[in-house]
Amino acid sequence: MRIQVSQEAASWFIRELELQAGAKVRFFPRYSASGGLHPGFTLGLAIEEPQHSGIDAKVNDVTFYMEERDLWYLRGFDLEVKYEESQEDISYTYTEEGAGH
């Protein structure tokens, strides 16, 4: 399981969230009426320091991570975060762990 964040997506986060170099962005599962990878859950995000980082990716001097306690959400999958120019927003893609690598 891994997180991959494109350069364009990282730039979007930096711009939209006014992040400074060295910032930490946590992805975490949260309840939602719409579903992401699991029905009733989607990914939330917070700008905070890791307590027990389980996986991470550093792009454009920003660290994107998930805490160990939240890894159940991605079990068996990789997360790819991309910038969708047509939507002017980011998208999350889940692929089976190790597929295409």
PESUL-V128134 format. One record per pair of residues at least 6 apart in sequence whose C-alpha atoms are under 6 Angstrom apart, sorted by the first residue. I is the first residue (numbers start at 1). J is the second residue. D is the distance in whole Angstrom. If there is no record, write none. Layout:
[[I | J | D] [I | J | D]]
This chain:
[[1 | 77 | 6] [1 | 78 | 5] [1 | 97 | 5] [2 | 78 | 5] [3 | 79 | 5] [3 | 80 | 6] [4 | 80 | 5] [5 | 80 | 6] [5 | 81 | 5] [6 | 82 | 5] [8 | 83 | 6] [9 | 82 | 5] [9 | 83 | 4] [21 | 61 | 5] [22 | 61 | 5] [22 | 62 | 5] [23 | 62 | 5] [24 | 47 | 6] [24 | 48 | 6] [24 | 49 | 6] [24 | 62 | 6] [24 | 63 | 5] [24 | 64 | 6] [25 | 46 | 6] [25 | 47 | 5] [25 | 64 | 5] [26 | 45 | 5] [26 | 46 | 5] [26 | 64 | 6] [26 | 65 | 5] [26 | 66 | 6] [27 | 44 | 6] [27 | 45 | 5] [27 | 66 | 5] [28 | 43 | 5] [28 | 44 | 5] [29 | 42 | 6] [29 | 43 | 5] [29 | 44 | 6] [30 | 41 | 5] [30 | 42 | 6] [30 | 44 | 6] [31 | 40 | 6] [31 | 41 | 5] [32 | 40 | 5] [32 | 41 | 5] [32 | 42 | 6] [33 | 40 | 6] [35 | 41 | 5] [35 | 42 | 6] [36 | 42 | 5] [52 | 67 | 5] [52 | 68 | 6] [53 | 66 | 6] [53 | 67 | 4] [53 | 68 | 6] [54 | 66 | 6] [54 | 67 | 5] [54 | 68 | 4] [55 | 65 | 6] [55 | 66 | 6] [56 | 64 | 5] [56 | 65 | 4] [57 | 63 | 6] [57 | 64 | 5] [76 | 96 | 6] [76 | 97 | 5] [77 | 95 | 5] [77 | 96 | 4] [77 | 97 | 4] [78 | 94 | 6] [78 | 95 | 5] [78 | 97 | 5] [79 | 93 | 6] [79 | 94 | 5] [80 | 92 | 6] [80 | 93 | 5] [81 | 91 | 6] [81 | 92 | 5] [82 | 90 | 6] [82 | 91 | 5] [83 | 89 | 6] [83 | 90 | 4] [84 | 90 | 6]]
